[in-house]
Amino acid sequence: MSRKIISTDNAPSAIGTYSQAVRVGDTMWISGQIALDPITMTLVSDGIEAQTRRVFENLKAIVTAGGASLDQVVKVNIYMTDLAHFALVNKIMAEYFLEPYPARAAVGVAALPRGAQIEAECIVAL
């Protein structure tokens, strides 16, 4: 099967050696997104709420560019520098995803690129 690279200006460009998303067959893998503004490429805020919303907006933009919707997301991996924000992240995620929710992992990490507090990646079934 051939790989198709998915890219959009509505999400931050890659800050490393990766693509925003890759589609193979009926599956699309979205790379980890931090809370970068796609225009300025700077972190949107120091606050976890604003960062979480930007992360999900970035994911949504890439999923949409790949011809899908968040309803087709089957797995989300979330990385946070402080798991004390777990409840807030759950609340915001529920604004973007409807039940039945995708499978998910939430992992505490020591640090994320550019000082971000949250990063998320997802897998989409097309």
C-alpha positions as CSV (number, residue, x, y, z in Angstrom):
1,M,0.0,0.0,0.0
2,S,1.1,3.5,-0.7
3,R,1.5,6.2,1.9
4,K,-0.3,9.6,1.5
5,I,1.0,12.5,3.4
6,I,-1.6,14.8,4.9
7,S,-0.7,18.5,5.4
8,T,-2.6,21.7,6.2
9,D,-1.8,25.3,6.9
10,N,-4.6,25.2,9.5
11,A,-2.3,23.4,11.9
12,P,1.3,24.0,12.9
13,S,3.9,22.9,10.4
14,A,6.2,20.1,11.6
15,I,9.0,21.2,14.0
16,G,10.9,18.0,13.5
17,T,11.4,15.1,11.1
18,Y,7.8,14.1,10.8
19,S,4.6,14.8,8.8
20,Q,1.4,16.2,10.2
21,A,-0.3,12.9,9.3
22,V,0.2,9.8,7.2
23,R,-2.6,7.8,5.6
24,V,-2.2,4.2,4.5
25,G,-5.3,2.5,3.3
26,D,-8.2,3.2,5.6
27,T,-6.1,4.4,8.5
28,M,-4.6,7.8,9.2
29,W,-2.1,8.5,11.9
30,I,-1.9,12.1,13.2
31,S,1.4,13.2,14.7
32,G,1.6,14.6,18.2
33,Q,0.3,18.2,18.4
34,I,1.3,20.8,21.0
35,A,-0.4,24.1,21.5
36,L,1.3,26.0,18.7
37,D,-0.6,28.6,16.8
38,P,-0.4,27.6,13.2
39,I,0.2,31.1,12.0
40,T,2.8,32.4,14.5
41,M,4.2,28.9,15.4
42,T,4.4,30.1,19.0
43,L,2.8,28.5,22.1
44,V,-0.7,30.0,22.5
45,S,-0.5,30.4,26.3
46,D,1.1,29.2,29.5
47,G,-2.4,28.1,30.7
48,I,-3.4,24.5,30.4
49,E,-7.0,25.2,29.3
50,A,-5.9,27.4,26.3
51,Q,-3.2,24.9,25.4
52,T,-5.6,21.9,25.6
53,R,-8.1,23.7,23.3
54,R,-5.4,24.6,20.8
55,V,-4.1,21.0,20.8
56,F,-7.6,19.7,19.9
57,E,-8.1,22.4,17.3
58,N,-4.8,21.4,15.7
59,L,-5.8,17.7,15.7
60,K,-9.2,18.6,14.3
61,A,-7.6,20.7,11.4
62,I,-5.4,17.8,10.4
63,V,-8.2,15.2,10.6
64,T,-10.4,17.4,8.5
65,A,-7.5,17.9,6.0
66,G,-7.4,14.1,5.7
67,G,-11.1,14.0,4.7
68,A,-12.4,12.8,8.0
69,S,-14.0,14.1,11.2
70,L,-13.3,13.7,14.9
71,D,-16.1,11.1,15.0
72,Q,-13.8,8.8,13.1
73,V,-11.0,9.0,15.7
74,V,-10.5,5.6,17.3
75,K,-7.5,6.2,19.5
76,V,-6.1,9.3,21.3
77,N,-2.8,9.4,23.2
78,I,-2.4,12.4,25.5
79,Y,0.9,13.4,27.2
80,M,0.8,15.9,30.1
81,T,3.5,17.4,32.2
82,D,1.1,17.6,35.2
83,L,-1.5,14.9,35.6
84,A,-3.3,17.2,38.1
85,H,-4.9,18.6,35.0
86,F,-6.5,15.3,34.1
87,A,-10.1,16.3,34.9
88,L,-9.8,19.6,33.0
89,V,-8.4,17.8,29.9
90,N,-11.3,15.3,30.2
91,K,-13.8,18.1,30.3
92,I,-12.3,19.8,27.2
93,M,-11.9,16.6,25.3
94,A,-15.7,15.9,25.8
95,E,-16.4,19.2,23.9
96,Y,-14.6,17.8,20.8
97,F,-15.5,14.1,21.0
98,L,-19.0,12.6,21.3
99,E,-19.8,9.3,23.0
100,P,-18.9,6.6,22.4
101,Y,-15.5,8.1,23.0
102,P,-12.3,6.8,21.3
103,A,-9.9,4.6,23.1
104,R,-7.3,6.8,25.0
105,A,-4.2,6.8,27.0
106,A,-3.1,9.7,29.2
107,V,0.5,9.7,30.2
108,G,2.5,11.9,32.6
109,V,5.8,13.1,31.1
110,A,8.7,15.1,32.4
111,A,8.8,17.6,29.6
112,L,7.3,18.4,26.1
113,P,8.7,20.4,23.2
114,R,8.8,24.2,23.5
115,G,7.7,24.0,27.1
116,A,4.2,22.8,26.2
117,Q,2.1,21.3,29.0
118,I,0.1,18.9,26.8
119,E,0.6,17.0,23.5
120,A,-1.9,14.7,21.8
121,E,-1.8,12.4,18.8
122,C,-4.6,10.2,17.3
123,I,-5.4,7.4,14.9
124,V,-8.4,7.8,12.6
125,A,-10.3,4.9,10.9
126,L,-11.6,6.1,7.5
